[in-house]
Amino acid sequence: MRLPFPTLPRERQLRLGLALLLGVLLFALAGPVMAPHAQDALVGQPYGAPSGTVWLGYDYLGRDVVSRLLHGGWTVLWMSLASALAALVVGAAIGILAGFAGRRTDQAIVWGTDVLLAFPDLILVLLVVSMLGREPGLIVLTVAIAFVPGVVRLARGVTMGVARLEFVEAARLLGYPATRILFREILPNIATPLLVHFGIMLTWAISMLAGLSFLGYGVAPPTADWGLMINENRAGLVLQPWAALAPVVLIGLFALGANLVAEGVSRLNARIGAATGGKTNAG
């Protein structure tokens, strides 16, 4: 079923989720311009307390926490978005092919995804990054590869369900090319579960990337990064908690926004399906 996107703003949960996502994204985008200090500038005492001009105090080296927050968001956010989007595009293409193509192609794709699913996501990413380095592009690629099998299985399942419907069979009997059937008949009718899964993958991605930075396999210091900030300042939680808690709050808000958007899209689609009697749009 195609989502009537003009009705999206009416869903309160979607509005809240989108507001959280856009708010954190704008904070990260505008952060480097708004930051009062450079990300590595030593401007105060280590674990200095907040004051009237320094809202969140200083970190373990005496750097302004607000400046580090403003500089450190863009890296983890663009890497999360890029890895989730890459996994969605590649996984959806492979899954649709598996669900629409012949039995041999389907079996080969299912076997390949089962092999990847045998490795836990975080272990796979840690293994690759520890062997090949922690360049941002490599980390994004590895996280995307870890997420692809789940997208493949989802896309394959929903494609197989839609491919059995009457309007797809009618398109085949009329001799329409496979590309037209895929893009005009199948893809619009499986977009909703894929969008919901994309929102869930955003939550997984930012959690995994922040975890990599926390473990020392993400962005290298002194570059500001929210996950790295948590690791750097966790020893001073009693002295100056905001240096570690502030990035936790921002990561949590982004993950919460992604979850709300995913759940809101799912509920909206269910509501539309109930209103239309569960009928799908035949393109």
N, C-alpha and C positions, 0 to 999 in steps of 0.2 A: 504494500500500500504506500502510495506516495504521501509524504507529509505535506499538508497545506501550511507552508512556512509563514504566511501572514497571520496564522492563529497562534504562533509560538509565544508572542509577548503576553498572551492571556494566561499562560500557565505560570502561576506564582513561583513554583519551584525553579522553573527555567529562568525566570527573571533574576532570582537571587543567585543562582549558579553562574549565569552570564555576568552579573555584576561583580561577583567575586573574581572570576577569571579575568575580566577586563581590567578590574582594579589592580590586581597583582601584575598583569602584563604592562599596564601603563606605568606602574611604579618602577618596574625593571627597565622599561624603555627610556623613561625620562630620568632615571636615577643618576647616571653619570653626569648629566648636565646640572642636576640640582644638588649634587653632593658638595658640602662645604669644604671638604678636604680631599686630597688624593687618597686612593685606596691603601697606599703603603706609607702614608705620612704619620710620623710619630709626633703626636701633638699633646700628650698628657701622661699621667702616671699609669702604670700597669694596673688594670682593674679599678680605675678611678670611677667614683660614683657619679651618677647623673647629676646635672646641675641645670641652671636656667638656660645656658647656651649649648650645653651638651646633653641632649634629651635622654640618651640611652647609655651614657657613660663611655668608658674606654675598655678596650679588650686587653688581652694578656701582654701585649707589647706597648700599650699606650696609644693605640690607634682609635679614632672616633668610630664607634659602633654604627652610628647612623650613616656615615660615609661608606663604611664597608657594606652595609645593607644595600645602599643605593647602587653601589658598583657591582655587587655580587649576584644580583638576581638574573641578569640577562643570560649568563652562560648556562645555568641550569635550566632555565625556561626554554631557550631555543633548542637545547639538546633534547629536552623532553618532548617538545612539539615535533621536532624533526624525526626522532626515533619512532614515535607513535604513528606519525603520518606515513613514514616509509614502510613500517610494518603493515599498516592498513592497506596501502596501495599494492604492495607486492603480495601480501597474503590474500587479499581479496581477488586479485587477478588469478593466482594459482588455485584458490579454492573454487572460483567460478568455473575455471577450466576443468577441474576435477569433477565437479558436479554436472557439467554439461557434456564433457567428452565421453569417449568410450570406456569400457571396463578396464582395459590394460593401463591407459593413462591414469585413471582414477586410482588403481591399485598401486602404481608406482609413486604417485604423489602421497597417498596415505602412508606408504612405507617410509618415505623420506621424512614426513612430519613426525611419525612415531619415533624415528631415530633421534630427531632433535628434541622431542619431548622427554626422552630418557635422561637428558641433562637438566638439572635444576637451573632456572634462569640466572640467578645470581652467581652460581658456581661457574657456569659457562662464560659469563661476562668477566668474572675475575680471572679465569684461566687465560682468556684471550688477551686481556689488558696487561696482565703480569708478564706474558710472553712477548707481546708485540709493542708495548708502550701505551701511554695514556693520552695520545693526541685526541682532541675532541671529535674529529671525524671518525676515528676508529672506534671510539666509545659509542657514538651514535649508531654506527653500523652494527656493532656487536649487540647492543640492546635491541635494535630493530630485528636482527636475526633471531634473538631469543623470543621475541613476541610473535614472529611470523607463524609458527605452527598453530597457535591458538586461533589466529585470524583465518588460517586456511581451513581448519576444521569447522569453524562457524560458517564461513562463506560456502563451503562445500555442502553443509547440511541444509542451509536455507535455499541454495540453488537447486538442489535435488528436489526439494518440496515444490518450488515454483515451476521447475521444468516439467512436472507432471500435470500441470493445470491445463485447462482446455484452450486458453488463448495462445499458449506456447505451442501446443500441438497443432492448432490451426495455422499458426505462422509457419511451422515446418511444412505442413501439407500444401500451403500456398507457395512454397518454394523460396521464401525469404532467405537471404544469406545469413550465415551463423552470426556474423558481426552485428547485423541489424537486430536479430533476436536477442543477443546478449545485451546490447546497449539500450534497446527500445522496450523490451519486454521483461527481461530478467533483472537487470541492474536496478531500475527504479523501484522494483518490488522487494528488493532485499536491502535497500539503503538504510532503513531504520535500524535493524539489528547491528549493522556495521557501524553506524554512527554512535549507537549506545556503547558498543565495544571500544570504539575510539576514545570515548570519554573515560572508560575504565582504564584503558592503556595509558592515558595521560597520568592518572593517579599512580599506576605502577611505575611509569617511567621516572617521574620526579622523585618517587621514593627510592628507586634503585640508584639513580644518579646521585642523589644526596647521600645515600648510603656508601656509594663508591668513594665520594669525596671524604666522608667521615672515616673510612678505612684507609685513606691515603692513596687510593687508586684513581682519583678524579683529577680535578684541576690542581696544578702544582702551586704552592705558595711562592711568592706573596700575593698572587692573584686572589682577589676577593671571590668567594663562592659561599653560598649559604650552608651547604653541607660541610665544607671545610671549616667554616666559622664555628659550627657546633663542636667539632672535634678539637679545635684549637682552644676553645674557652670552657670546655666542660670541667676542667680542673678548678675553675674559679666560680662555680655555681653559687657557692655560699657567699663569696665576696662580692661578686658583681653578676647576678644571674642574667641580666638582659643581654649580655654579649653572646650567650648561647641560646636563650629563650626566644629572642626576637626572630632569628632565622627559622626556628622551629614553627613559630606562629605563621610566618609568611608561607612556608612550605605547606603547612596544614590548611591554610586558607585556599591555596591553589588546588590542593587535592580535594578539599571539600567542594569547591566550585565545580571541578570536573565531575565529581560524583553526582552532585545535584543536577547538572545538565544531563548526564547520562540517564539518571532515573526519571527526570522530567520528560525527556524525549520518549522514554519507554512508556510512561503513564499516558502521555498525550496520544501516542499511537494506539494504545489499548482503548482509550476513550473514543477515538475516531473510529476504530474497528467496531466497537460496540454500537456506535451511532449509525454505522453503515451496514450493520448486519454481518460484519466480518468479510465483506467482499473486497477483493483486491482490484487494483486498477490495471486493466489490460493494456495500458499504454495508449 
